[in-house]
Amino acid sequence: MKRSKEPDQQNGCEECNCDIIRANMSTTTSKTKNSSSKIIRRSKLPQRVPEEHPEEDFYDSETDDEDDEIVYLKFSMWNVMGFPRSIRFYRLLTCLLIVGFTLNYGCAQQISNPFLADDETPNTTYISQVLNRLVDKSKYDKRLRPTYGGGPVMVGITLHVSSISAVSEVDMDFTIDFYLRQTWQDPRLAFGKLDLGFQKIKSLTVGVEYLDRLWKPDTFFPNEKKSFFHTSTSHNSFLRIDPDGRVLLSQRLTVTATCPMQLKLFPMDTQECKLEIESYGYTTADIELHWGKIKGEEPAIKAVAFDSFGLPQFYRTGYRVNVTEAVTSSGRYVRLYVQMILSRNLGFYLMNIIIPSMLIVSISWVSFWLNREASPARVGLGVTTVLTMTTLITTTNNSMPKVSYIKGLDVFLNFCFIMVFASLVEYAVVSYWNKRQSRRRQQRKARAQNNEPTEMPMFTNYPTTPAGGLAVSPNQSYVYRPPGLPSVPPDCDCRAIPLVQYAQMTNDNTFHQTIPFPKMRRKRSIKCQVQCSPAKIDRCSRAVFPLTFIIFNVLYWTVMRKLAENAIVRDFQEFKNNVE
């Protein structure tokens, strides 16, 4: 056996770790059993890759035509393993392929099925990767709306009203607490299209942090005064994404919105407070708002729901929803509004204003039964009731807006004030007539004392003189009563008739008549004085005042109720015309 140190010229490579031994085919000593090398034909022997080209694979050398040479490779690592080099290589390659296939199959199973096989628990790690992949900045730009350049985005609006906490007539507003839910389609978030086996996941619910990375509608409330999101104990909002890219955004808000009120029928009025919803910047070409999750799928009236709640001064009689178009200098915008119909509860005003006013008016009538001579009592009662009504009216007006028209409650309170004031005026009239009659009685009494008549016996036959006069002796005096004088009626109030002094004959044979007999005009004066007495005025007031107040209340509440019903019917008809 001959060891050759010449490099292989045909392959152009250097021999480093092995010796190439060449021998003739006729040499028999080369096939000994103790040989540590195997005999391989040169044509089938893979050659070692040169160091200058380590990336190249093994290649077969060309066959020597002159002699059939055998190349013995002596490589320490392969020889130690005890396998032929070709078999070892293919077995190693097979193992590598099996390991790689197993790893790839396991990853594919994880990707195609984001659930564990045992308990169907989602693989949250991979779901997080999918969420990050959906909002990758290279594929998703939250500054652009979905289907940018195409049709408008259909945004569905639903409301769930939990309470209406306050309705203020002074500020003309109301406060409402509700859940605002918006739904729209974003094809960029359709994780079902990734073909990753997410069909088992109906939706992905994420927090508000993920919302900041997505596009969302710029919804606002045009008639809002102030509003805020609820953040106790965390931000009250969530985001839900369906496999087809449908997004649901739910937020809890408290909004104080304007509510212009008409108080002409107060306190039997019905108010209509609206909450308006509109896109702030996107016109009808970009966003189209509609009631409900999907447009036309269900009636718009079902897009608004109310919890069971009560109001201190109102009760909810119904609500209406509608869609309008707001035209401004910047474009056309779709505007939704829900109109809540609130009827005022009369109980508060009945207990605190109406019934007290009636009682005050009734108290003022007590003076009609008091003695007309008790001036301090009657004056004090009348002044007190007038001041009480004034205070009640002032307090009521302070809790109401300063409107220029007359409210229904103003009519009632002002009439009560007139009744109380009339009671005080009635005593003034009674006191005036009482003093006038007292003064006249004193005058008649003084006049009677100064001109008291003297009675004398009357004779049936008077002596006469030749001239036809009455013959009277110088020492006698006679009282002459003219013939045909009517007698005084028995039912006449003699205090109102002045004392009559008849003609008196003196000693000088002359008659003196101090006061002529009253004529018919005097009788009419007596009748007037009898009818206008202070006692008569008090008796009439005891019946006239209560009867007038009762008639007023019957007319007032009947008219107010009728007007309130007509207002409700008119508002409903206007709404129906607007919808049509």
C-alpha positions in Angstrom: 0.0 0.0 0.0 1.4 3.3 -1.0 0.5 6.7 0.7 0.4 9.6 -1.7 0.9 13.1 -0.5 -0.1 14.8 -3.8 -3.2 16.9 -3.8 -6.1 15.9 -6.0 -5.6 18.0 -9.1 -8.9 17.2 -10.7 -11.0 18.5 -7.8 -8.7 21.4 -7.0 -8.9 21.0 -3.2 -6.4 20.5 -0.5 -6.3 17.5 1.8 -6.2 18.6 5.5 -7.6 16.0 7.8 -7.5 12.9 5.7 -5.0 10.9 3.6 -5.8 9.8 0.1 -4.3 6.4 -0.7 -4.2 5.2 -4.2 -3.7 1.6 -5.3 -4.2 -0.5 -8.3 -7.2 -2.7 -8.7 -4.8 -5.7 -8.9 -3.3 -5.2 -5.5 -4.8 -7.8 -3.2 -3.1 -6.6 0.0 -5.4 -3.5 0.0 -8.4 -5.6 1.0 -7.2 -6.7 4.4 -9.6 -7.0 7.3 -7.7 -4.8 9.6 -8.0 -1.9 7.3 -9.7 1.1 9.1 -11.0 2.5 5.8 -13.6 1.4 3.3 -13.0 1.0 -0.4 -15.1 3.3 -2.4 -15.0 3.8 -6.1 -13.7 7.2 -7.1 -16.7 7.8 -9.3 -19.1 7.4 -6.3 -17.0 9.0 -3.6 -18.2 12.5 -2.5 -15.4 14.9 -2.2 -14.9 17.4 0.6 -15.9 20.9 -0.1 -12.9 23.2 -0.4 -12.4 25.8 2.3 -12.6 28.6 -0.2 -16.3 27.5 -0.9 -17.7 26.3 2.4 -21.2 26.9 1.3 -21.1 24.5 -1.6 -22.4 21.0 -1.1 -20.6 17.8 -1.7 -20.0 16.9 -5.3 -18.8 13.8 -7.1 -15.4 13.8 -8.8 -15.0 12.8 -12.3 -14.1 9.1 -13.1 -10.5 8.4 -14.1 -10.6 6.7 -17.5 -7.0 5.4 -17.3 -7.2 3.4 -14.1 -9.9 2.5 -11.7 -8.6 4.2 -8.6 -10.0 3.7 -5.1 -10.1 6.6 -2.8 -10.0 5.8 0.9 -11.3 8.6 3.2 -10.2 8.5 6.7 -12.3 11.0 8.7 -12.0 10.7 12.5 -15.6 11.8 13.4 -17.4 9.6 11.0 -15.2 6.7 11.6 -15.7 6.9 15.3 -19.5 6.6 14.8 -19.0 3.4 13.0 -21.4 4.1 10.1 -20.7 4.7 6.4 -20.7 8.4 5.6 -23.5 8.3 3.1 -25.9 6.5 5.5 -25.0 8.8 8.4 -25.6 11.9 6.3 -29.0 10.8 5.0 -30.2 9.7 8.5 -29.1 13.1 9.9 -30.9 14.9 7.2 -34.1 12.8 7.8 -34.0 13.6 11.6 -33.7 17.3 10.8 -36.7 17.2 8.5 -38.8 15.4 11.1 -37.9 17.8 13.8 -38.7 20.8 11.6 -42.0 19.4 10.4 -43.0 18.7 14.0 -42.2 22.3 15.1 -44.0 23.8 12.1 -47.0 21.6 12.7 -47.3 22.6 16.3 -47.1 26.3 15.5 -49.7 25.8 12.8 -51.9 24.1 15.3 -51.5 27.0 17.7 -52.3 29.5 14.9 -55.2 27.7 13.5 -56.7 27.0 16.9 -56.2 29.6 19.6 -57.7 27.3 22.2 -56.0 24.7 24.3 -57.1 21.1 23.5 -58.1 20.1 27.0 -60.4 22.8 28.4 -61.0 25.0 25.4 -59.3 27.9 27.1 -58.2 30.7 24.8 -54.6 31.3 24.2 -54.4 34.8 25.5 -50.8 35.3 24.4 -51.6 34.7 20.8 -54.9 36.8 21.0 -52.8 39.7 22.2 -50.5 39.2 19.2 -53.6 39.3 17.0 -54.9 42.5 18.6 -51.5 44.1 18.0 -51.5 42.9 14.5 -54.9 44.4 13.8 -53.8 47.9 14.7 -50.3 47.6 13.2 -49.4 51.1 12.0 -48.2 49.7 8.7 -51.7 48.4 7.9 -54.0 50.5 10.1 -54.3 54.3 10.3 -56.7 55.5 12.9 -56.8 58.9 11.3 -58.7 57.5 8.3 -62.3 56.4 8.6 -63.2 52.9 7.3 -63.9 52.6 3.6 -62.1 55.9 3.1 -62.9 57.3 -0.4 -66.0 55.0 -0.7 -69.5 55.3 0.7 -70.3 56.8 4.1 -69.8 54.8 7.3 -73.1 53.6 8.7 -73.0 54.3 12.5 -75.9 52.9 14.5 -76.9 54.6 17.8 -78.8 53.1 20.7 -79.5 54.6 24.1 -80.3 53.1 27.4 -81.5 55.8 29.8 -80.9 55.0 33.4 -82.3 58.2 35.0 -83.3 61.8 34.5 -82.0 63.4 37.7 -83.1 67.0 37.4 -85.4 69.3 35.4 -84.9 73.0 36.1 -87.5 75.6 35.0 -85.1 78.4 36.0 -82.1 77.2 34.0 -84.3 75.7 31.2 -82.3 72.4 31.2 -82.4 68.8 32.3 -79.8 66.2 33.4 -79.8 62.7 31.9 -77.7 59.7 32.8 -77.5 57.1 30.0 -75.4 54.5 28.1 -74.4 55.5 24.6 -73.8 52.6 22.3 -72.3 53.1 18.8 -72.0 50.4 16.2 -70.1 50.5 12.9 -68.3 48.3 10.4 -64.5 48.5 10.0 -63.2 45.9 7.5 -59.6 46.5 8.7 -60.5 44.9 12.1 -62.1 41.7 10.6 -59.8 39.2 12.3 -61.9 36.3 10.9 -60.4 37.0 7.5 -56.9 36.2 8.8 -57.8 32.5 8.4 -56.5 31.7 11.8 -59.3 29.7 13.1 -61.1 32.3 15.2 -64.5 31.1 14.2 -65.0 29.8 17.7 -64.6 33.4 19.1 -67.8 35.3 18.8 -66.2 38.6 19.7 -63.2 40.2 21.3 -63.9 42.6 24.2 -61.2 45.0 25.1 -60.7 48.0 27.4 -60.6 51.7 26.8 -56.8 51.6 26.3 -57.3 49.7 23.0 -59.9 52.3 22.0 -57.3 55.0 21.7 -55.6 53.0 18.9 -58.7 52.7 16.8 -60.8 55.1 14.7 -64.1 56.0 16.2 -66.9 58.4 15.3 -66.7 62.0 16.5 -70.2 61.9 18.1 -71.3 64.9 20.2 -74.5 66.5 21.6 -75.4 69.9 20.0 -77.7 71.0 22.8 -75.3 70.0 25.5 -74.4 72.4 28.3 -72.0 70.1 30.1 -71.2 66.4 30.3 -68.7 64.0 31.7 -67.7 60.3 31.5 -68.0 58.1 34.6 -64.6 56.9 35.8 -65.5 55.1 39.1 -64.0 52.7 39.7 -62.6 52.6 36.2 -63.5 54.2 33.0 -67.0 53.1 32.2 -66.6 52.1 28.6 -65.7 49.0 26.6 -65.0 48.0 23.0 -66.2 44.8 21.3 -65.0 43.5 18.0 -66.7 40.8 16.0 -64.9 38.5 13.5 -66.5 40.3 10.5 -65.1 43.7 11.7 -68.2 45.1 13.4 -67.3 47.3 16.3 -69.5 48.1 19.3 -68.5 51.0 21.6 -70.4 51.5 24.8 -69.9 54.5 27.1 -71.7 55.8 30.2 -72.3 59.5 30.3 -74.1 62.2 32.2 -75.3 65.1 30.0 -76.9 68.4 31.0 -78.8 69.6 27.9 -81.0 72.6 27.2 -84.7 72.2 27.4 -86.8 75.3 26.3 -90.0 75.3 28.2 -93.4 76.9 27.7 -95.0 77.7 31.1 -98.3 79.2 30.0 -100.2 76.2 31.5 -98.0 75.9 34.5 -98.5 73.8 36.8 -100.5 71.6 34.4 -98.0 71.9 31.6 -96.3 69.1 29.6 -92.6 69.7 28.6 -90.7 68.0 25.7 -87.0 67.8 26.4 -84.7 66.7 23.5 -81.3 65.1 23.4 -79.6 65.7 20.1 -76.8 63.5 18.6 -74.7 64.5 15.7 -71.3 64.0 14.1 -69.0 67.0 14.7 -66.8 67.0 11.7 -67.9 64.2 9.3 -70.7 65.3 6.8 -73.3 63.1 5.3 -70.7 62.0 2.7 -68.5 60.4 5.4 -70.9 59.3 8.2 -74.5 58.6 8.3 -76.1 58.2 11.7 -79.2 56.1 12.2 -81.2 54.6 15.1 -80.5 50.9 15.9 -77.6 48.6 15.3 -78.4 47.9 11.7 -80.3 50.4 9.6 -83.8 49.2 8.8 -83.4 46.0 10.8 -85.8 47.1 13.6 -88.0 50.1 14.3 -86.2 53.1 15.4 -88.4 53.5 18.5 -86.7 50.4 20.0 -83.3 52.0 19.8 -84.1 53.8 23.1 -84.8 52.0 26.3 -85.6 53.4 29.8 -85.0 52.0 33.2 -87.8 52.2 35.8 -87.3 55.5 37.5 -89.3 58.3 38.9 -89.0 62.1 38.9 -89.8 64.4 41.8 -91.9 66.9 39.8 -92.6 65.0 36.5 -93.7 61.7 35.3 -92.7 60.3 31.9 -95.6 59.9 29.5 -93.7 58.8 26.4 -90.9 59.5 24.0 -90.3 60.0 20.3 -87.2 59.5 18.1 -86.5 61.2 14.8 -83.8 61.8 12.2 -83.2 65.3 10.7 -80.5 66.9 8.7 -78.7 69.9 10.1 -77.4 72.4 7.5 -74.6 74.7 8.5 -71.9 76.7 6.8 -69.5 73.8 6.9 -71.9 71.2 5.3 -74.8 68.9 5.9 -74.9 66.7 9.0 -77.2 63.9 10.1 -78.8 64.7 13.4 -80.6 62.2 15.6 -82.8 63.3 18.6 -84.8 61.6 21.2 -87.7 63.7 22.6 -88.9 62.8 26.1 -92.4 63.9 27.0 -92.6 64.9 30.7 -95.9 65.8 32.3 -95.7 67.9 35.5 -96.9 66.3 38.7 -99.4 68.6 40.4 -98.9 67.2 43.9 -96.0 69.4 45.0 -97.8 72.6 43.9 -101.1 71.4 45.2 -99.7 70.9 48.7 -97.4 73.8 48.9 -99.1 76.6 47.0 -102.6 75.9 45.9 -104.2 74.6 49.1 -102.4 77.2 51.3 -103.7 79.9 49.1 -107.2 78.6 49.4 -106.9 78.5 53.2 -105.6 82.0 53.3 -108.6 83.2 51.3 -111.0 81.3 53.6 -109.4 82.8 56.7 -110.0 86.3 55.3 -113.8 85.5 55.3 -113.8 85.2 59.1 -113.9 89.0 59.4 -117.5 89.0 58.0 -118.7 87.3 61.2 -116.9 89.6 63.5 -118.5 92.6 65.1 -118.2 95.6 62.9 -117.2 97.6 65.9 -114.1 95.4 66.5 -111.9 97.3 64.2 -108.5 96.0 65.5 -109.5 92.4 65.0 -110.9 92.8 61.5 -108.1 95.1 60.3 -105.4 92.8 61.7 -106.9 89.8 60.1 -107.3 91.5 56.7 -103.7 92.9 56.7 -102.2 89.5 57.8 -103.9 87.6 55.0 -102.9 90.2 52.4 -99.2 90.1 53.5 -99.3 86.3 53.6 -100.5 86.1 50.0 -97.9 88.6 48.9 -95.2 86.5 50.5 -96.5 83.3 48.9 -96.6 84.9 45.4 -93.1 86.3 45.8 -91.7 83.0 46.9 -93.3 81.2 44.0 -92.1 83.7 41.4 -88.5 83.4 42.7 -88.5 79.7 41.9 -89.7 80.4 38.3 -88.0 82.0 35.3 -88.6 85.6 34.6 -91.0 85.2 31.6 -93.0 88.0 30.0 -96.3 86.1 29.6 -98.8 85.1 32.3 -98.5 81.6 33.7 -101.5 79.6 34.8 -100.5 79.6 38.4 -100.2 83.4 38.3 -103.9 83.7 37.4 -104.8 81.6 40.4 -102.5 83.3 42.9 -103.5 86.8 41.7 -107.2 86.0 42.0 -106.6 84.7 45.6 -104.8 88.0 46.3 -107.8 89.9 44.9 -110.2 88.0 47.1 -108.1 88.7 50.2 -107.7 92.3 49.3 -111.5 92.6 48.7 -112.2 91.2 52.2 -110.1 94.0 53.6 -111.8 96.6 51.5 -115.2 95.2 52.5 -114.5 96.0 56.1 -113.4 99.5 55.1 -116.8 100.0 53.4 -118.7 98.6 56.4 -116.7 100.8 58.8 -117.4 103.9 56.7 -121.2 103.3 56.6 -121.2 102.5 60.3 -119.5 105.7 61.2 -121.8 107.7 58.9 -124.9 106.3 60.5 -123.5 106.9 63.9 -122.8 110.5 63.0 -126.3 111.0 61.6 -127.9 109.6 64.7 -125.9 112.0 66.9 -127.0 114.9 64.6 -130.7 113.9 64.9 -130.4 113.4 68.6 -128.9 116.9 69.0 -131.5 118.4 66.8 -134.4 116.7 68.6 -133.1 118.0 71.9 -133.0 121.6 70.7 -136.5 121.4 69.1 -138.5 119.2 71.4 -142.3 119.5 70.7 -145.0 120.3 73.4 -148.1 118.3 73.4 -151.5 119.8 74.3 -155.0 118.4 74.3 -156.8 118.7 71.1 -160.4 119.7 70.8 -162.9 118.6 68.3 -164.6 122.0 68.0 -162.2 125.0 67.9 -163.6 128.5 68.3 -163.3 130.5 65.3 -163.2 134.2 64.5 -165.4 136.0 62.0 -162.4 135.9 59.6 -162.4 132.2 59.7 -159.4 131.9 62.1 -159.1 129.9 65.2 -160.4 131.7 68.3 -157.9 131.3 71.1 -157.9 132.9 74.4 -154.9 134.9 75.3 -154.0 132.6 78.1 -154.0 129.3 76.0 -151.6 127.7 73.6 -152.5 125.1 71.1 -150.6 122.7 68.9 -152.0 122.5 65.4 -151.8 119.3 63.4 -152.5 119.9 59.7 -155.3 117.7 58.4 -154.7 114.7 56.2 -151.2 113.9 57.5 -150.2 110.3 56.9 -149.1 108.2 59.8 -145.5 106.9 60.2 -145.2 103.2 58.9 -144.7 100.8 61.8 -141.7 99.0 60.2 -139.8 102.2 59.6 -136.5 102.8 61.4 -137.4 105.9 63.3 -133.7 106.6 63.9 -133.4 107.6 60.3 -136.4 110.0 60.4 -135.9 113.4 61.9 -138.3 114.5 64.5 -141.2 116.6 63.0 -142.3 119.6 64.8 -145.8 120.6 63.8 -147.3 124.0 63.5 -147.6 125.7 66.9 -150.0 128.4 67.8 -148.5 131.0 70.1 -150.3 133.4 72.3 -150.1 136.0 69.6 -152.6 134.0 67.5 -150.0 133.0 64.9 -148.9 129.5 63.7 -145.2 128.7 63.4 -144.2 125.6 61.3 -140.5 124.8 62.0 -140.0 121.7 59.6 -142.3 120.9 56.7 -143.7 117.5 56.3 -141.4 115.1 54.4 -142.4 114.4 50.8 -141.9 111.4 48.4 -138.2 112.1 47.9 -137.7 111.7 51.5 -139.3 108.2 51.4 -136.8 107.0 48.8 -133.9 108.2 50.9 -135.2 106.2 53.9 -135.4 103.1 51.7 -131.8 103.5 50.5 -130.6 103.9 54.0 -132.3 100.7 55.1 -130.8 98.6 52.2 -127.2 99.9 52.6 -126.8 99.3 56.3 -123.5 97.8 57.5 -125.2 94.7 58.8 -126.7 94.1 55.4 -123.3 94.4 53.7 -121.7 91.9 56.1 -124.6 89.5 55.5 -124.2 89.7 51.7 -120.4 89.3 51.9 -120.8 86.0 53.8 -122.5 84.5 50.7 -121.0 86.4 47.8 -117.3 85.9 48.6 -117.4 82.1 49.0 -119.7 81.6 46.0 -117.5 83.7 43.8 -114.4 81.8 44.8 -116.0 78.4 44.2 -117.3 79.5 40.7 -113.8 80.7 39.8 -112.1 77.4 40.9 -114.6 75.4 38.8 -114.0 77.5 35.7 -110.2 77.7 36.3 -109.5 74.0 36.6 -111.9 73.1 33.8 -110.3 75.5 31.4 -106.7 74.5 32.4 -107.4 70.8 32.0 -108.9 71.4 28.6 -106.0 73.6 27.4 -103.5 71.0 28.7 -105.2 68.2 26.7 -105.3 70.3 23.5 -101.6 71.1 23.9 -100.7 67.5 24.0 -102.8 66.7 21.0 -101.3 69.6 19.1 -97.7 68.6 19.9 -98.4 65.0 18.8 -99.9 66.2 15.5 -96.9 68.4 14.8 -94.6 65.5 15.5 -96.6 63.2 13.2 -96.4 65.8 10.4 -92.6 66.1 10.8 -92.1 62.4 10.6 -94.3 62.1 7.5 
